[in-house]
Amino acid sequence: MKIKYFQTIIAGSVLASMLLSLIGCSKQTESSSESSDLKGEIAISGAFALYPLVVKWAEEFQKINPDVIIDITAGGTGKGVTDVLSETVEIGMAGRDLNEGEIKQGAWTVAVTKDAVLASANEKNPVLKQIFEKGITADVFNKIYVSQDIKTWGQVVGTSDASAIEVYKRSDAGGVTESWAKFLKTDQDDLKGIGIFGDPGVADAIKKSVNGIGFNNTLYVYDAKTRLPYPGITPLPIDINGNGLLEPAENVYQNLDSLMAAIKNDKFPSPPARKLYLFTKNKPTNPVSIAFIKWCLTEGQKYCNESGYINLPQGVIDSEKAKF
């Protein structure tokens, strides 16, 4: 999926600018004063996890920088790494920490927001009621995805239900897979299941499979507009303390806002909660790229919550800005 943004000139905006000029209004925000004369084009590629927010950021950034064109392509973190290091694109989106080998090749990262990876299932799952009473422990998820000792939904909740679990995973090199594997204390290569490309693909497979299980980035389970799970898919709750009961403090899945609050307040495990990154090959020198990334860390943070992401704490923002 590719979106290209082009210059837009709105007559009302031009008129407003003229009026402001006439009355001598020269006050500008830090971001607009830095960016008002920017011209150029940047290409961005990578994580499905960060894609919806970066699209929003690009739209807002271009409102104050109409001579900037931004291409955005979602293809997974691995695709973003390949594209950036080969200099096919200038900025990558990552749903995981970049590894030592990628950093040695020049990858330079800036954390820009936070979200989580969620286990997901069909909303008509045969034991969904019991799952939301008991929760599912990391050990049980491990026995579904790694050892495959658990093969039916009845085994998940301790009933006689013989519905066979249909296990889905990502076929591409996405950060979501690494985050999920880390939560299960294993390597992503050890995860079993039917490989499906991309977050949209896994979500669609779950919606079509009553007995399916998958893992998705938050914004492919919850709708950022309604703040509720998309029709056909539901998050699977984690029994964090492993006591076989989904306690009120663990049941944070009612809507996107309750989940985000849990992530922000460290009431949700990390992983699968994680930071998301923008990255370049070596420290950026292109004024357009520098301005865009800095804007994402400052003015852009106000769009995180409405888009279904977590604002970074000011201390983290300050440390990321200091990298420049």
VOGU-3710 file (C-alpha; in Angstrom, 3 decimals, decimal comma):
1> mkikyfqtii> 0,000/0,000/0,000  1,451/3,358/-1,019  0,250/6,863/-0,351  1,730/9,960/-1,972  0,949/13,396/-0,716  1,025/16,384/-3,058  1,020/20,131/-2,490  -2,393/21,532/-1,595  -3,197/25,227/-1,659  -6,412/26,336/-0,031
11> agsvlasmll> -7,652/29,794/-0,916  -8,828/30,465/2,630  -5,376/29,675/3,998  -3,736/32,066/1,572  -6,198/34,813/2,487  -5,650/34,213/6,190  -1,889/34,452/5,699  -2,288/37,757/3,874  -4,439/39,195/6,662  -2,008/38,088/9,322
21> sligcskqte> 0,817/39,682/7,388  -1,081/42,955/7,087  -1,663/43,216/10,810  1,959/42,384/11,539  1,369/39,031/13,155  4,682/37,222/12,946  4,427/34,834/15,852  5,039/31,243/14,791  5,460/27,963/16,573  8,914/26,475/16,760
31> sssessdlkg> 7,999/23,728/14,313  6,404/26,004/11,717  9,227/28,554/11,870  11,736/25,768/11,293  9,739/24,187/8,510  7,961/26,999/6,641  10,566/27,238/3,834  11,110/23,504/3,442  11,013/22,039/-0,032  11,732/18,496/-1,094
41> eiaisgafal> 10,592/14,898/-1,105  11,212/12,068/1,334  10,296/8,391/1,068  9,386/6,307/4,127  9,083/2,510/4,322  8,633/-0,137/6,992  6,524/-1,270/9,911  2,779/-1,794/9,610  2,693/-0,916/13,323  3,757/2,677/12,765
51> yplvvkwaee> 2,186/3,213/9,347  -1,208/4,689/10,428  0,434/7,256/12,698  3,090/8,252/10,165  0,332/8,806/7,586  -1,367/11,168/10,046  1,925/12,887/10,838  2,660/13,367/7,138  -0,751/14,912/6,538  -0,341/17,397/9,387
61> fqkinpdvii> 3,302/18,160/8,594  2,426/18,998/4,999  -0,235/21,471/6,097  2,567/23,715/7,364  5,018/22,603/4,674  3,051/22,467/1,415  6,207/22,163/-0,706  7,159/18,851/0,922  6,095/15,554/-0,674  6,121/12,366/1,404
71> ditaggtgkg> 5,830/8,802/0,068  4,863/6,194/2,671  4,911/2,430/2,088  4,058/-0,247/4,684  5,818/-3,567/4,178  7,076/-4,612/7,604  10,088/-3,584/9,666  12,395/-5,897/7,698  11,405/-4,238/4,444  12,059/-0,831/5,971
81> vtdvlsetve> 15,523/-1,893/7,138  16,391/-3,242/3,694  15,113/-0,112/1,964  16,925/2,313/4,276  20,259/0,498/4,341  20,205/0,131/0,549  19,295/3,844/0,355  16,104/3,114/-1,580  14,257/5,301/0,936  15,526/7,834/3,441
91> igmagrdlne> 13,414/7,037/6,527  12,340/3,656/7,890  9,613/2,700/10,360  10,461/0,014/12,914  8,271/-1,997/15,283  11,279/-3,294/17,221  14,751/-2,340/18,418  17,197/-2,529/15,546  19,829/-5,201/16,087  23,587/-4,860/16,372
101> geikqgawtv> 24,187/-5,917/12,781  21,768/-3,298/11,456  23,324/-0,611/13,620  26,810/-1,556/12,375  25,526/-0,965/8,855  24,615/2,557/9,830  21,040/2,394/11,143  20,373/5,485/13,310  17,163/5,341/15,339  14,804/7,686/17,171
111> avtkdavlas> 11,938/6,396/19,336  8,748/8,288/18,442  5,819/6,534/20,165  4,692/3,326/21,848  2,064/0,620/21,297  1,626/-3,109/21,900  1,282/-6,435/20,138  -1,974/-8,223/20,978  -3,023/-11,835/20,685  -6,172/-11,904/18,578
121> aneknpvlkq> -9,022/-14,273/17,813  -12,357/-14,386/16,035  -15,189/-12,672/17,911  -17,183/-15,928/17,597  -14,473/-18,043/19,207  -16,196/-21,063/20,862  -14,697/-20,463/24,322  -14,383/-16,682/24,311  -16,526/-16,261/27,439  -14,277/-18,606/29,413
131> ifekgitadv> -11,156/-16,904/28,042  -12,333/-13,554/29,387  -12,968/-15,169/32,756  -9,586/-16,916/32,995  -7,229/-15,059/30,676  -4,388/-16,840/28,873  -0,913/-17,112/30,369  2,329/-16,660/28,439  2,996/-20,353/29,067  -0,247/-21,366/27,338
141> fnkiyvsqdi> 0,506/-19,059/24,400  3,932/-20,706/24,227  2,334/-24,150/24,066  0,151/-22,947/21,187  2,883/-21,216/19,202  6,108/-23,052/20,045  5,741/-26,578/21,444  2,196/-26,948/20,068  1,292/-29,117/23,060  -2,034/-27,274/23,114
151> ktwgqvvgts> -4,051/-27,949/19,974  -7,701/-27,302/20,926  -9,547/-24,365/22,428  -10,837/-26,647/25,173  -7,252/-27,214/26,316  -6,774/-23,453/26,582  -9,591/-23,042/29,124  -9,788/-26,535/30,622  -12,975/-27,776/28,980  -13,854/-30,606/26,598
161> dasaievykr> -14,278/-28,323/23,580  -12,477/-30,101/20,719  -12,341/-27,171/18,307  -8,892/-27,307/16,715  -6,900/-24,077/16,992  -5,872/-22,586/13,655  -2,581/-20,826/14,340  -1,523/-17,801/12,269  1,723/-15,885/12,314  3,423/-13,294/10,121
171> sdaggvtesw> 5,290/-14,512/7,033  7,226/-11,261/6,607  10,008/-9,846/8,759  7,831/-7,686/10,978  8,729/-6,245/14,360  5,424/-7,624/15,658  6,834/-11,154/15,399  9,964/-10,325/17,361  7,933/-8,589/20,086  5,551/-11,542/20,377
181> akflktdqdd> 8,450/-14,014/20,482  10,163/-12,006/23,227  6,959/-12,097/25,277  6,972/-15,887/24,923  10,688/-15,944/25,853  11,654/-17,571/22,587  13,082/-16,725/19,193  10,814/-15,656/16,348  12,117/-18,534/14,218  10,587/-20,950/16,736
191> lkgigifgdp> 7,033/-19,692/16,239  4,780/-22,192/14,437  1,707/-21,466/12,367  0,436/-20,521/8,942  2,433/-17,569/7,629  0,378/-14,580/6,491  1,838/-11,384/5,029  1,346/-8,185/6,977  -0,930/-7,025/9,759  -3,949/-6,554/7,470
201> gvadaikksv> -3,513/-10,111/6,199  -3,380/-11,664/9,674  -6,383/-9,630/10,819  -8,395/-10,719/7,763  -7,463/-14,367/8,337  -8,675/-14,167/11,951  -11,966/-12,557/10,910  -12,582/-15,469/8,534  -11,541/-18,241/10,944  -13,795/-18,956/13,935
211> ngigfnntly> -11,032/-21,084/15,497  -8,120/-18,866/14,497  -5,500/-17,252/16,693  -3,000/-14,615/15,651  -1,060/-11,635/16,922  -1,451/-8,101/15,650  -0,312/-4,583/16,265  -2,895/-2,659/18,293  -4,323/-0,601/15,420  -5,250/-3,714/13,448
221> vydaktrlpy> -7,405/-5,009/16,302  -8,901/-1,712/17,515  -10,474/0,991/15,368  -8,886/4,359/16,242  -12,163/6,160/15,456  -14,655/4,041/17,398  -12,008/2,984/19,982  -13,541/-0,527/19,863  -12,296/-3,762/18,273  -13,026/-4,080/14,577
231> pgitplpidi> -16,032/-6,307/13,758  -14,974/-9,935/13,543  -11,838/-9,717/15,687  -11,181/-9,548/19,425  -8,066/-9,202/21,585  -7,192/-12,167/23,783  -6,544/-11,142/27,416  -3,297/-12,026/29,176  -3,413/-13,625/32,615  -0,374/-11,659/33,784
241> ngngllepae> 0,052/-13,129/37,254  -0,765/-16,666/36,111  -3,416/-17,395/38,749  -5,988/-18,718/36,275  -8,285/-15,728/36,741  -8,543/-12,537/34,708  -8,589/-10,011/37,506  -10,054/-6,500/37,044  -6,578/-4,942/36,843  -5,690/-7,356/34,027
251> nvyqnldslm> -8,906/-6,850/32,077  -7,924/-3,725/30,150  -9,430/-4,644/26,778  -12,850/-2,946/26,906  -11,744/-0,266/24,474  -8,635/1,305/22,997  -8,414/3,960/25,692  -8,418/1,477/28,574  -5,692/-0,531/26,830  -3,604/2,571/26,124
261> aaikndkfps> -3,872/3,670/29,740  -2,603/0,274/30,883  0,345/0,464/28,483  1,183/4,028/29,500  1,021/3,193/33,217  3,105/0,009/32,806  0,137/-2,188/33,753  0,551/-4,147/30,522  3,539/-6,469/29,949  6,495/-5,123/27,999
271> pparklylft> 7,011/-6,968/25,714  4,562/-7,245/24,035  4,228/-3,467/24,642  7,167/-1,739/22,936  8,554/1,510/21,541  8,273/2,285/17,837  11,016/4,002/15,875  11,878/6,111/12,866  15,365/5,456/11,535  17,767/6,524/8,803
281> knkptnpvsi> 21,078/5,324/7,406  23,532/7,306/9,501  22,549/10,527/11,229  20,324/12,455/8,815  21,642/15,499/6,976  18,639/16,215/4,746  16,886/19,281/6,257  13,468/17,873/5,308  14,065/14,555/7,080  15,518/16,274/10,132
291> afikwclteg> 12,582/18,687/10,367  10,019/15,904/9,959  11,508/13,629/12,627  11,928/16,515/15,073  8,340/17,579/14,408  7,137/14,032/15,166  8,863/14,290/18,554  7,341/17,687/19,358  4,168/18,959/17,684  3,431/15,510/16,293
301> qkycnesgyi> 3,035/13,940/19,730  -0,402/15,533/20,119  -1,702/13,238/17,367  -0,570/10,008/19,063  -3,556/9,468/21,339  -6,250/10,146/18,756  -4,465/7,790/16,372  -4,330/4,995/18,949  -0,724/5,331/20,151  1,008/6,309/23,376
311> nlpqgvidse> 2,757/9,664/23,799  6,360/9,341/24,870  7,257/10,766/28,316  8,953/14,163/28,121  12,198/12,702/29,446  12,321/10,203/26,588  11,482/12,930/24,053  14,310/15,084/25,388  16,811/12,227/25,125  15,702/11,400/21,576
321> kakf> 15,924/15,059/20,491  19,431/15,206/21,952  20,542/12,623/19,374  20,439/15,355/16,749
//
